[in-house]
Amino acid sequence: MNAYTRTLFSIAAGFNFAMAASLLFLRNQLLPILQLDAVTGTNLVFVYVAAALIASYGGAYVCVALDARKYRPYIPLGVVGKLMVVAVVCWPWLAGNVSWRLPALGSSDLVFAALFVDYLRRTR
């Protein structure tokens, strides 16, 4: 289980760090792909806060990858965070305000949430 733990949570950390970096440094390329409006002015603060939170979850996943016993309490928080992301990206889509691309990207968080729940179940 140790190799699986390291792999799963390392991939989750890498995904989070990549998403945070994309929001910070590739925003002008990412937003058109997702068909989202450009973010400018003071609204950039919200993008930076989101990137910081995404990266902090990535840091938590690194901790779990390194020592799953010690940092096990981070895993349920990761499940909640991942499910919240799914909810907040699907809600505007269901309301008809964004294209399918945003929830498609968010579906990866649903996969991670399921894998985290499975990990918790198997390592009681």
FIDO-341131 format. One record per residue (C-alpha): x, y, z; residue number from 1; residue in one letter. Coordinates in Angstrom, 1 decimal, always signed. Example, Ala and Ser with C-alpha at 12.3 -4.5 7.8 and 13.67 -1.06 7.14 Angstrom:
<sites>
+--------+--------+--------+-----+---------+
|      X |      Y |      Z | num | residuo |
+--------+--------+--------+-----+---------+
|  +12.3 |   -4.5 |   +7.8 |   1 |       A |
|  +13.7 |   -1.1 |   +7.1 |   2 |       S |
+--------+--------+--------+-----+---------+
</sites>
This chain:
<sites>
+--------+--------+--------+-----+---------+
|      X |      Y |      Z | num | residuo |
+--------+--------+--------+-----+---------+
|   +0.0 |   +0.0 |   +0.0 |   1 |       M |
|   +2.9 |   +2.3 |   +0.6 |   2 |       N |
|   +3.9 |   +2.6 |   -3.1 |   3 |       A |
|   +0.2 |   +3.1 |   -4.0 |   4 |       Y |
|   -0.1 |   +5.8 |   -1.4 |   5 |       T |
|   +3.0 |   +7.6 |   -2.6 |   6 |       R |
|   +1.8 |   +7.4 |   -6.2 |   7 |       T |
|   -1.8 |   +8.4 |   -5.6 |   8 |       L |
|   -1.0 |  +11.4 |   -3.5 |   9 |       F |
|   +2.0 |  +12.5 |   -5.5 |  10 |       S |
|   -0.2 |  +12.6 |   -8.6 |  11 |       I |
|   -2.9 |  +14.5 |   -6.7 |  12 |       A |
|   -0.2 |  +17.0 |   -5.5 |  13 |       A |
|   +1.2 |  +17.4 |   -9.0 |  14 |       G |
|   -2.3 |  +18.0 |  -10.4 |  15 |       F |
|   -3.0 |  +20.6 |   -7.8 |  16 |       N |
|   +0.3 |  +22.4 |   -8.3 |  17 |       F |
|   -0.2 |  +22.3 |  -12.1 |  18 |       A |
|   -3.7 |  +23.8 |  -11.8 |  19 |       M |
|   -2.4 |  +26.5 |   -9.4 |  20 |       A |
|   +0.4 |  +27.4 |  -11.7 |  21 |       A |
|   -1.9 |  +27.5 |  -14.7 |  22 |       S |
|   -4.1 |  +30.0 |  -12.9 |  23 |       L |
|   -1.2 |  +32.1 |  -11.9 |  24 |       L |
|   +1.0 |  +32.0 |  -15.1 |  25 |       F |
|   -1.2 |  +30.6 |  -17.9 |  26 |       L |
|   -4.4 |  +32.4 |  -17.2 |  27 |       R |
|   -4.6 |  +34.1 |  -20.6 |  28 |       N |
|   -4.2 |  +30.7 |  -22.3 |  29 |       Q |
|   -6.4 |  +28.7 |  -19.9 |  30 |       L |
|   -9.5 |  +30.9 |  -19.7 |  31 |       L |
|  -10.2 |  +30.9 |  -23.5 |  32 |       P |
|   -9.9 |  +27.1 |  -23.6 |  33 |       I |
|  -12.5 |  +26.8 |  -20.8 |  34 |       L |
|  -14.5 |  +29.5 |  -22.5 |  35 |       Q |
|  -14.4 |  +31.7 |  -19.4 |  36 |       L |
|  -14.3 |  +35.5 |  -19.4 |  37 |       D |
|  -11.0 |  +37.2 |  -18.9 |  38 |       A |
|  -10.2 |  +38.1 |  -15.3 |  39 |       V |
|   -8.7 |  +41.6 |  -14.8 |  40 |       T |
|   -8.3 |  +44.3 |  -12.2 |  41 |       G |
|   -9.2 |  +43.7 |   -8.6 |  42 |       T |
|  -11.0 |  +40.4 |   -9.6 |  43 |       N |
|   -7.5 |  +38.9 |  -10.0 |  44 |       L |
|   -7.3 |  +38.7 |   -6.2 |  45 |       V |
|   -9.9 |  +35.9 |   -6.3 |  46 |       F |
|   -7.9 |  +34.0 |   -8.9 |  47 |       V |
|   -4.8 |  +34.4 |   -6.8 |  48 |       Y |
|   -6.6 |  +33.2 |   -3.7 |  49 |       V |
|   -8.0 |  +30.2 |   -5.5 |  50 |       A |
|   -4.5 |  +29.3 |   -6.8 |  51 |       A |
|   -3.1 |  +29.6 |   -3.3 |  52 |       A |
|   -5.8 |  +27.3 |   -1.9 |  53 |       L |
|   -5.3 |  +24.8 |   -4.7 |  54 |       I |
|   -1.6 |  +24.8 |   -4.0 |  55 |       A |
|   -2.0 |  +24.4 |   -0.3 |  56 |       S |
|   -4.1 |  +21.3 |   -0.9 |  57 |       Y |
|   -1.3 |  +20.1 |   -3.1 |  58 |       G |
|   +1.1 |  +20.6 |   -0.2 |  59 |       G |
|   -1.2 |  +18.6 |   +2.0 |  60 |       A |
|   -1.1 |  +15.8 |   -0.6 |  61 |       Y |
|   +2.7 |  +15.9 |   -0.6 |  62 |       V |
|   +2.6 |  +15.4 |   +3.2 |  63 |       C |
|   +0.2 |  +12.4 |   +2.8 |  64 |       V |
|   +2.5 |  +10.9 |   +0.1 |  65 |       A |
|   +5.5 |  +11.2 |   +2.5 |  66 |       L |
|   +3.8 |   +9.9 |   +5.7 |  67 |       D |
|   +0.2 |   +8.7 |   +5.2 |  68 |       A |
|   -0.2 |   +7.7 |   +8.9 |  69 |       R |
|   +0.8 |  +11.0 |  +10.3 |  70 |       K |
|   -1.2 |  +13.1 |   +7.8 |  71 |       Y |
|   -4.2 |  +10.8 |   +7.4 |  72 |       R |
|   -6.6 |  +13.5 |   +8.7 |  73 |       P |
|   -5.7 |  +15.5 |   +5.6 |  74 |       Y |
|   -7.3 |  +12.9 |   +3.4 |  75 |       I |
|  -11.0 |  +13.5 |   +4.4 |  76 |       P |
|  -10.3 |  +17.2 |   +4.0 |  77 |       L |
|   -9.1 |  +16.5 |   +0.5 |  78 |       G |
|  -12.3 |  +14.5 |   -0.2 |  79 |       V |
|  -14.4 |  +17.5 |   +0.9 |  80 |       V |
|  -12.3 |  +19.9 |   -1.1 |  81 |       G |
|  -12.5 |  +17.9 |   -4.2 |  82 |       K |
|  -16.2 |  +17.4 |   -3.9 |  83 |       L |
|  -16.7 |  +21.1 |   -3.3 |  84 |       M |
|  -14.7 |  +21.9 |   -6.5 |  85 |       V |
|  -17.0 |  +19.5 |   -8.4 |  86 |       V |
|  -20.1 |  +21.3 |   -7.0 |  87 |       A |
|  -18.9 |  +24.8 |   -7.7 |  88 |       V |
|  -17.8 |  +24.1 |  -11.3 |  89 |       V |
|  -21.0 |  +22.1 |  -12.1 |  90 |       C |
|  -23.4 |  +24.6 |  -10.7 |  91 |       W |
|  -22.8 |  +27.4 |  -13.3 |  92 |       P |
|  -22.9 |  +24.7 |  -16.0 |  93 |       W |
|  -26.3 |  +23.5 |  -14.8 |  94 |       L |
|  -27.5 |  +27.1 |  -14.8 |  95 |       A |
|  -26.3 |  +27.5 |  -18.4 |  96 |       G |
|  -23.7 |  +30.1 |  -17.6 |  97 |       N |
|  -20.6 |  +28.2 |  -18.7 |  98 |       V |
|  -19.7 |  +25.5 |  -21.2 |  99 |       S |
|  -19.2 |  +21.8 |  -20.5 | 100 |       W |
|  -15.5 |  +22.3 |  -20.5 | 101 |       R |
|  -15.2 |  +23.5 |  -16.9 | 102 |       L |
|  -17.1 |  +20.6 |  -15.4 | 103 |       P |
|  -15.2 |  +18.3 |  -17.6 | 104 |       A |
|  -12.0 |  +19.5 |  -16.1 | 105 |       L |
|  -13.6 |  +19.4 |  -12.6 | 106 |       G |
|  -14.5 |  +15.8 |  -13.2 | 107 |       S |
|  -10.9 |  +14.9 |  -12.4 | 108 |       S |
|  -11.5 |  +16.1 |   -8.9 | 109 |       D |
|  -14.5 |  +13.7 |   -8.7 | 110 |       L |
|  -12.1 |  +10.8 |   -9.7 | 111 |       V |
|   -9.6 |  +11.9 |   -7.0 | 112 |       F |
|  -12.3 |  +12.1 |   -4.4 | 113 |       A |
|  -13.4 |   +8.6 |   -5.2 | 114 |       A |
|   -9.8 |   +7.3 |   -5.0 | 115 |       L |
|   -9.3 |   +9.1 |   -1.7 | 116 |       F |
|  -12.5 |   +7.6 |   -0.2 | 117 |       V |
|  -11.4 |   +4.1 |   -1.5 | 118 |       D |
|   -8.0 |   +4.6 |   +0.1 | 119 |       Y |
|   -9.6 |   +5.6 |   +3.4 | 120 |       L |
|  -11.9 |   +2.6 |   +3.3 | 121 |       R |
|   -9.1 |   +0.1 |   +2.5 | 122 |       R |
|   -6.7 |   +1.5 |   +5.1 | 123 |       T |
|   -8.9 |   +1.7 |   +8.2 | 124 |       R |
+--------+--------+--------+-----+---------+
</sites>
